[in-house]
Amino acid sequence: MSNRVCKAVIPASGRGTRLLPITRVVPKEMLPVVDKPLIQYAVEEALASGIEHIILVTRGAGSAVQSYFEGGEWQASLEDRCNLDSMAGGRHSSATVQISYVPQSAPLGLGHAVLCAREMVGDEPFAVLLSDILIDAEVPCLRQMIAVFNERGGSVVATQTVEGAGISAYGVLAGSQDAVNKRIYSCTGMVEKPKFEEAPSKQAIIGRYVLTPRIFELLEKTRPGAMGEIQLTDGIKALLKEEKVFGYTFEGRRFDAGDKTGMLQATVEFALKRPDLGPKFREFLEGINL
């Protein structure tokens, strides 16, 4: 088994129910934040983190996601802005990345989507990125996590500190904080959407993972939940019984773009950061009488 994380799985087959009605005709992953679809941000983060092979789990052959990346326009856009070289230290380019596609026959949960990529991932560690979670960070979130994986030698789950009752909307990590690096937690369990008073910590699980290939065998044995879906969290719980799993509170700002409010927030923030759009857009916002 290789210990180098050079492959990433990005599910692109979700229903996008929180963004209805537009997701009846446009896949959630293809909705734009400023002028790029959500999934391109995830691909760029993966490339900027040293990933060489990206596996997109799609709804099937001929999907809008596959058509977009096979068209090549996204590469020209990326190179024109010189984003990749500055983020990845010149190590990779969009011309060398391998993008593969694997179909998910039905929306049977995140765990099932990851399992669909098993053959392409093979017997090596890999990353999982959820494209509706946008993270604005000086050092890409995934790159931060790979550094923890390399240092600690165990799977890594990205977390964010959530104060108050809002923690009940997330999966929550249980574990102990590292004595040296306060951003790292030794994970002992996970609780899905606990009541505020029963939450084992303030560490909400966010849509970034670095996993060992053992997860595939455990996902195969995972029984579907009430909605008939196989959950990745259940597979990681089983993994905890055999291997070390760490939580990592990443440095950066997260946007839940799978939610209408989060999508609007991300669009405003990312537009303001753009040198070609930011000044005029800021002037417009400052002129609004709220």
C-alpha positions as a Python dict, from the first residue, in 0.01 Angstrom:
ca = {
    (1, 'M'): (0, 0, 0),
    (2, 'S'): (131, 344, -94),
    (3, 'N'): (129, 596, 191),
    (4, 'R'): (112, 897, -38),
    (5, 'V'): (-222, 1073, -80),
    (6, 'C'): (-244, 1146, -453),
    (7, 'K'): (-607, 1054, -533),
    (8, 'A'): (-928, 1233, -441),
    (9, 'V'): (-1291, 1129, -468),
    (10, 'I'): (-1546, 1404, -528),
    (11, 'P'): (-1912, 1288, -521),
    (12, 'A'): (-2122, 1462, -786),
    (13, 'S'): (-2444, 1267, -779),
    (14, 'G'): (-2646, 1425, -499),
    (15, 'R'): (-3006, 1541, -528),
    (16, 'G'): (-2951, 1895, -399),
    (17, 'T'): (-3289, 1907, -227),
    (18, 'R'): (-3197, 2212, -18),
    (19, 'L'): (-3151, 2412, -339),
    (20, 'L'): (-3478, 2324, -510),
    (21, 'P'): (-3633, 2413, -751),
    (22, 'I'): (-3323, 2487, -964),
    (23, 'T'): (-3168, 2147, -889),
    (24, 'R'): (-3454, 1977, -1070),
    (25, 'V'): (-3278, 2071, -1395),
    (26, 'V'): (-2923, 2173, -1292),
    (27, 'P'): (-2704, 1942, -1080),
    (28, 'K'): (-2613, 2101, -747),
    (29, 'E'): (-2244, 2064, -825),
    (30, 'M'): (-2283, 2277, -1139),
    (31, 'L'): (-2442, 2577, -969),
    (32, 'P'): (-2211, 2880, -992),
    (33, 'V'): (-2038, 3078, -721),
    (34, 'V'): (-1946, 3395, -909),
    (35, 'D'): (-1843, 3241, -1245),
    (36, 'K'): (-1733, 2886, -1162),
    (37, 'P'): (-1943, 2582, -1069),
    (38, 'L'): (-1915, 2452, -714),
    (39, 'I'): (-1735, 2138, -821),
    (40, 'Q'): (-1453, 2334, -985),
    (41, 'Y'): (-1363, 2489, -650),
    (42, 'A'): (-1327, 2138, -505),
    (43, 'V'): (-1115, 2026, -799),
    (44, 'E'): (-891, 2331, -763),
    (45, 'E'): (-847, 2267, -390),
    (46, 'A'): (-749, 1908, -463),
    (47, 'L'): (-494, 2015, -726),
    (48, 'A'): (-353, 2280, -494),
    (49, 'S'): (-306, 2008, -230),
    (50, 'G'): (-92, 1785, -452),
    (51, 'I'): (-365, 1552, -580),
    (52, 'E'): (-279, 1397, -917),
    (53, 'H'): (-587, 1182, -990),
    (54, 'I'): (-942, 1307, -929),
    (55, 'I'): (-1231, 1062, -937),
    (56, 'L'): (-1572, 1220, -992),
    (57, 'V'): (-1869, 1006, -887),
    (58, 'T'): (-2147, 1112, -1125),
    (59, 'R'): (-2508, 1029, -1197),
    (60, 'G'): (-2404, 841, -1509),
    (61, 'A'): (-2239, 873, -1849),
    (62, 'G'): (-2304, 1201, -2025),
    (63, 'S'): (-2365, 1394, -1704),
    (64, 'A'): (-2333, 1773, -1703),
    (65, 'V'): (-2033, 1743, -1469),
    (66, 'Q'): (-1848, 1511, -1706),
    (67, 'S'): (-1929, 1728, -2008),
    (68, 'Y'): (-1796, 2034, -1828),
    (69, 'F'): (-1458, 1888, -1739),
    (70, 'E'): (-1412, 1711, -2070),
    (71, 'G'): (-1476, 2041, -2248),
    (72, 'G'): (-1153, 2190, -2115),
    (73, 'E'): (-1274, 2548, -2066),
    (74, 'W'): (-1219, 2519, -1692),
    (75, 'Q'): (-848, 2458, -1753),
    (76, 'A'): (-810, 2774, -1958),
    (77, 'S'): (-989, 2971, -1688),
    (78, 'L'): (-762, 2828, -1421),
    (79, 'E'): (-440, 2894, -1608),
    (80, 'D'): (-544, 3248, -1705),
    (81, 'R'): (-576, 3345, -1340),
    (82, 'C'): (-251, 3172, -1242),
    (83, 'N'): (-427, 3032, -936),
    (84, 'L'): (-284, 2684, -949),
    (85, 'D'): (85, 2766, -958),
    (86, 'S'): (57, 3007, -667),
    (87, 'M'): (-140, 2759, -454),
    (88, 'A'): (57, 2446, -536),
    (89, 'G'): (403, 2596, -551),
    (90, 'G'): (428, 2512, -920),
    (91, 'R'): (421, 2136, -855),
    (92, 'H'): (119, 2053, -1067),
    (93, 'S'): (-78, 2192, -1354),
    (94, 'S'): (-428, 2130, -1487),
    (95, 'A'): (-267, 1984, -1799),
    (96, 'T'): (-123, 1688, -1608),
    (97, 'V'): (-409, 1605, -1372),
    (98, 'Q'): (-604, 1286, -1446),
    (99, 'I'): (-981, 1312, -1410),
    (100, 'S'): (-1184, 991, -1414),
    (101, 'Y'): (-1556, 928, -1385),
    (102, 'V'): (-1745, 652, -1214),
    (103, 'P'): (-2127, 626, -1210),
    (104, 'Q'): (-2339, 590, -900),
    (105, 'S'): (-2644, 389, -1003),
    (106, 'A'): (-2873, 551, -747),
    (107, 'P'): (-2839, 813, -470),
    (108, 'L'): (-2769, 563, -194),
    (109, 'G'): (-2570, 785, 38),
    (110, 'L'): (-2223, 935, 68),
    (111, 'G'): (-2074, 606, 185),
    (112, 'H'): (-2206, 433, -125),
    (113, 'A'): (-2069, 710, -349),
    (114, 'V'): (-1723, 663, -198),
    (115, 'L'): (-1754, 286, -236),
    (116, 'C'): (-1823, 331, -608),
    (117, 'A'): (-1469, 467, -647),
    (118, 'R'): (-1301, 168, -484),
    (119, 'E'): (-1157, 13, -799),
    (120, 'M'): (-1004, 339, -916),
    (121, 'V'): (-859, 428, -576),
    (122, 'G'): (-707, 88, -518),
    (123, 'D'): (-502, 1, -211),
    (124, 'E'): (-384, 347, -111),
    (125, 'P'): (-499, 638, 106),
    (126, 'F'): (-721, 895, -58),
    (127, 'A'): (-914, 1215, 2),
    (128, 'V'): (-1286, 1287, -16),
    (129, 'L'): (-1413, 1639, -83),
    (130, 'L'): (-1777, 1749, -79),
    (131, 'S'): (-1814, 2019, -340),
    (132, 'D'): (-2100, 2202, -169),
    (133, 'I'): (-1864, 2285, 118),
    (134, 'L'): (-1646, 2576, 8),
    (135, 'I'): (-1345, 2658, 223),
    (136, 'D'): (-1154, 2982, 183),
    (137, 'A'): (-807, 2927, 327),
    (138, 'E'): (-458, 3062, 265),
    (139, 'V'): (-328, 2704, 278),
    (140, 'P'): (-590, 2475, 118),
    (141, 'C'): (-784, 2278, 377),
    (142, 'L'): (-702, 1945, 214),
    (143, 'R'): (-332, 2024, 209),
    (144, 'Q'): (-350, 2097, 584),
    (145, 'M'): (-518, 1760, 639),
    (146, 'I'): (-266, 1566, 430),
    (147, 'A'): (10, 1715, 644),
    (148, 'V'): (-165, 1579, 955),
    (149, 'F'): (-208, 1239, 787),
    (150, 'N'): (161, 1227, 700),
    (151, 'E'): (261, 1325, 1053),
    (152, 'R'): (20, 1108, 1252),
    (153, 'G'): (-34, 810, 1021),
    (154, 'G'): (-411, 783, 1054),
    (155, 'S'): (-728, 891, 877),
    (156, 'V'): (-822, 1257, 922),
    (157, 'V'): (-1167, 1418, 941),
    (158, 'A'): (-1197, 1796, 904),
    (159, 'T'): (-1384, 1970, 1184),
    (160, 'Q'): (-1497, 2319, 1275),
    (161, 'T'): (-1574, 2458, 1619),
    (162, 'V'): (-1946, 2534, 1648),
    (163, 'E'): (-2072, 2715, 1956),
    (164, 'G'): (-2418, 2680, 2105),
    (165, 'A'): (-2725, 2493, 1987),
    (166, 'G'): (-2615, 2505, 1623),
    (167, 'I'): (-2397, 2199, 1689),
    (168, 'S'): (-2712, 1987, 1664),
    (169, 'A'): (-2716, 2033, 1286),
    (170, 'Y'): (-2391, 1841, 1240),
    (171, 'G'): (-2216, 1514, 1297),
    (172, 'V'): (-2002, 1575, 1603),
    (173, 'L'): (-1664, 1430, 1690),
    (174, 'A'): (-1591, 1275, 2029),
    (175, 'G'): (-1228, 1263, 2138),
    (176, 'S'): (-942, 1425, 2323),
    (177, 'Q'): (-751, 1735, 2220),
    (178, 'D'): (-383, 1694, 2146),
    (179, 'A'): (-155, 1842, 2412),
    (180, 'V'): (84, 1995, 2158),
    (181, 'N'): (-128, 2082, 1853),
    (182, 'K'): (-464, 2209, 1975),
    (183, 'R'): (-615, 2171, 1628),
    (184, 'I'): (-578, 1791, 1637),
    (185, 'Y'): (-813, 1554, 1822),
    (186, 'S'): (-773, 1182, 1880),
    (187, 'C'): (-1114, 1057, 1773),
    (188, 'T'): (-1299, 804, 1988),
    (189, 'G'): (-1642, 829, 1827),
    (190, 'M'): (-1892, 1031, 1626),
    (191, 'V'): (-2250, 1129, 1702),
    (192, 'E'): (-2487, 1235, 1425),
    (193, 'K'): (-2689, 1551, 1501),
    (194, 'P'): (-2696, 1518, 1880),
    (195, 'K'): (-2909, 1729, 2109),
    (196, 'F'): (-2712, 2033, 2225),
    (197, 'E'): (-2687, 1903, 2582),
    (198, 'E'): (-2568, 1562, 2460),
    (199, 'A'): (-2304, 1676, 2211),
    (200, 'P'): (-1968, 1516, 2300),
    (201, 'S'): (-1774, 1825, 2185),
    (202, 'K'): (-1798, 2147, 1988),
    (203, 'Q'): (-1620, 1988, 1690),
    (204, 'A'): (-1858, 1963, 1394),
    (205, 'I'): (-1757, 1730, 1111),
    (206, 'I'): (-1712, 1915, 782),
    (207, 'G'): (-1699, 1775, 428),
    (208, 'R'): (-1329, 1689, 397),
    (209, 'Y'): (-1172, 1349, 471),
    (210, 'V'): (-839, 1171, 426),
    (211, 'L'): (-898, 797, 459),
    (212, 'T'): (-707, 470, 446),
    (213, 'P'): (-829, 206, 197),
    (214, 'R'): (-956, -12, 481),
    (215, 'I'): (-1268, 206, 473),
    (216, 'F'): (-1385, 31, 155),
    (217, 'E'): (-1413, -312, 319),
    (218, 'L'): (-1597, -158, 613),
    (219, 'L'): (-1838, 33, 389),
    (220, 'E'): (-1921, -291, 209),
    (221, 'K'): (-2031, -433, 544),
    (222, 'T'): (-2221, -120, 650),
    (223, 'R'): (-2596, -167, 658),
    (224, 'P'): (-2813, 104, 500),
    (225, 'G'): (-2988, 341, 737),
    (226, 'A'): (-3355, 435, 760),
    (227, 'M'): (-3346, 616, 424),
    (228, 'G'): (-3181, 321, 256),
    (229, 'E'): (-2848, 505, 240),
    (230, 'I'): (-2499, 393, 336),
    (231, 'Q'): (-2339, 665, 544),
    (232, 'L'): (-1968, 741, 535),
    (233, 'T'): (-1983, 831, 904),
    (234, 'D'): (-2091, 475, 989),
    (235, 'G'): (-1793, 339, 797),
    (236, 'I'): (-1555, 572, 984),
    (237, 'K'): (-1706, 460, 1316),
    (238, 'A'): (-1617, 103, 1224),
    (239, 'L'): (-1270, 216, 1115),
    (240, 'L'): (-1217, 368, 1460),
    (241, 'K'): (-1224, 20, 1613),
    (242, 'E'): (-922, -85, 1404),
    (243, 'E'): (-715, 225, 1327),
    (244, 'K'): (-640, 573, 1453),
    (245, 'V'): (-867, 849, 1328),
    (246, 'F'): (-796, 1215, 1393),
    (247, 'G'): (-1014, 1522, 1386),
    (248, 'Y'): (-850, 1837, 1257),
    (249, 'T'): (-985, 2189, 1307),
    (250, 'F'): (-870, 2347, 983),
    (251, 'E'): (-753, 2705, 937),
    (252, 'G'): (-991, 2887, 707),
    (253, 'R'): (-1351, 2993, 658),
    (254, 'R'): (-1622, 2751, 554),
    (255, 'F'): (-1936, 2814, 350),
    (256, 'D'): (-2221, 2565, 321),
    (257, 'A'): (-2308, 2628, -43),
    (258, 'G'): (-2554, 2339, -42),
    (259, 'D'): (-2788, 2577, 140),
    (260, 'K'): (-2944, 2885, -22),
    (261, 'T'): (-2818, 3127, 242),
    (262, 'G'): (-2472, 2972, 235),
    (263, 'M'): (-2465, 2992, -145),
    (264, 'L'): (-2544, 3365, -132),
    (265, 'Q'): (-2282, 3425, 137),
    (266, 'A'): (-2016, 3238, -60),
    (267, 'T'): (-2098, 3430, -379),
    (268, 'V'): (-2060, 3767, -205),
    (269, 'E'): (-1738, 3674, -23),
    (270, 'F'): (-1567, 3516, -324),
    (271, 'A'): (-1671, 3804, -552),
    (272, 'L'): (-1526, 4059, -309),
    (273, 'K'): (-1193, 3873, -311),
    (274, 'R'): (-1164, 3892, -689),
    (275, 'P'): (-942, 4182, -805),
    (276, 'D'): (-1140, 4210, -1129),
    (277, 'L'): (-1478, 4226, -955),
    (278, 'G'): (-1421, 4319, -593),
    (279, 'P'): (-1382, 4700, -609),
    (280, 'K'): (-1694, 4768, -815),
    (281, 'F'): (-1899, 4508, -630),
    (282, 'R'): (-1796, 4651, -292),
    (283, 'E'): (-1896, 4997, -412),
    (284, 'F'): (-2234, 4860, -513),
    (285, 'L'): (-2288, 4689, -176),
    (286, 'E'): (-2190, 4999, 17),
    (287, 'G'): (-2449, 5195, -178),
    (288, 'I'): (-2738, 4968, -83),
    (289, 'N'): (-2975, 5124, 168),
    (290, 'L'): (-3036, 4840, 414),
}
